[in-house]
């Protein structure tokens, strides 16, 4: 392709709306163009990158025996209502674009396709003889992000590979799940990415086991925790650990102490000369279920630890039926503004005890009249601890469970953090890194097949629900993640497997007929050798061309400059910036070896 004929415009300055280096570079280098909030056009160079990533994904998926298909993007509400996710996705999480058609039927643009594929399996699969089945697609998805940002990382329209498998039992599912684990690792290796596979929370998709694939990058949205021995890695939302041992309390009797203006862990520990590990703090949340019922949740956790709100939400889903709900619409800390709706009187914030009286809750419509009390495991074994006295400016010390305070329901709500000990080996200390999620695989089980009555007949003639798996990979997100991981101050550094072109032939001076002649000759020779090549034949200064070549990130630049007088050209490796003089006659062979 000749740059003089390509629709390609580069920018010298960083666009105002871009925050991440990868977002800035893709805009500046002319790969993408913003159309609206969270909406981007893929320009010719970017489309070539996406096609190459898609080809790698297809090859590895097909190698496992998966079958490619294409599912409808417009999905009827009835399918989502069968699975119970319509209200969750349109109201609770609110990420589905939903609308009403001219026949007054509710439809949505697909953020994911579990319901559609399950409906197909329900109609097409009858017998165990047809199983297992595994179908996948590469398609545009839509999600109404609250705050679209970071370009292709968190857009409202994006390209995704999603696959779905159907099985007779969990054993068969696990075979495909682990086959996908291997296939995904091959995909990311082939794309030249440094990544980690980590345990993850299943979120709104549901199911049992799930695993995320994280491209390691300093600007990643997600924190991951891992051990040096390579035996454990997890998203911080899912991670578990052994917290540091609590310091033994020096309080030997229960008493109430005056602690004026000590409404933080730091201030109370300083005043009472105690460790945060001796303090039981209370965190008050307000959860709203999909039936509109609001519940106030009082979480007791050790003073040096934080609540993992993903784990908390999972626990709240488990008890949703107790309040007539199925899903959590909203979870937030019960701040001063929200307290105005339900608080009978002002709460002693910073001085709350585990037995805060239910009478603080006024009789308000759609509010549960009692606190839901939960205790993290970090406080369950504490003795002679410090906590609030339910009175401003006062704490109690020397408190014990089952004596001064009833122990609430104990669950794991602790947020694991770097420096904690690993469960599999306490000598291993958790370390942290930042990552960008580019893939997520799930063992769904029978969540959707049971809800949508998708069954098969086994060898004994029994009718059973299909066992399902789900496997997602963000194609457009992966492309930007590759840039986030591999760039420098001058621009993008593409891996040769997914670069839009392999080589750019740069003519420093188009007025020099010899430079043009050599460039044209090499351009055609490289095309014949099946090496993807750009020819920069624009009427621009040499410096501009060199800067653009670095910005766009093509792996090799061939410069037909002054060295042609000696029968040579300069070949620059974009990743290393090493320049090598190569005889014109040997350029094709040299690049073939470099690209092999």
Secondary structure, 3 states (H helix, E strand, C coil): CEHHHCCCCCCCCCCCCCCCHHHHHHHHCCCEEEEECCEEEECHHHHHHHHHHHHHHHHHHHHCCCEECCCCCEEEHHHHHHHCCHHHHHHHCCCCEEEECCCCCEEEECCCCHHHHHHHHHHHCCEHHHCCEEEEEEEEEECCCCCCECCCCECCEEEEEEEEEEECCHHHHHHHHHHHHHHHHHHHHHCCCCEEEEECCCHHHCCCCEEEEEEECCCCCEEEEECCCCCCEEECCCCCCECCCCCCCCCCCCEEEECCCCCCHHHHHHHHCCCHHHEEEEEEEEEEECCCCEEEEEEEEECCCCECHHHHHHHHHHCHHHHCCCCEEEEEECCHHHHHHHECCCCCCCCCCCCCCHHHECCCCCECCCCEEEEEHHHHCCCCEEEECCCCCEEEEEECECCCECCCEEECCECCCCCCECCCCCCCECEEEEEEEEEEEEEEECHHHHHCCCEEECCCCCEEECEEEEEEEEHHHHHHHHHHHCEECCEECCCCCCCCCCEEEECCCCCCHHHHHHHHHHHHHHHHCCCCEEEECCCCCHHHHHHHHHHHCCCEEEECCHHHHHCEEEEEECCCCCEEEEEHHHHHHHHHHHHC
